Amino acid sequence: MPNEYLCSDFYLACYLRARFQLKVTGVKNEGKRKIFVFEVSADGPDVQEMIKSFYNNEDDMVSANNFVREIKDLKTLMYNY
């Protein structure tokens, strides 16, 4: 059964989609902030390790084109939810 991970950091959310192909199942409003809801499988990669790789700049597996595409896709989700 999949778990949920809530993320309010826009660029982290873009990275998670571009690098790990995590599925966004919704966008929640919290005042002026948007919270992205990701579906995370129990047998998949550890979310904390994914976050650590983003903030420590340990991963160069995301191409600039993919990252820009995810920025555009998530902005569309933000404004249409």
Helices and strands as residue ranges (DSSP letters): E 3-7, H 10-20, E 23-30, E 33-40, H 47-55, H 64-80
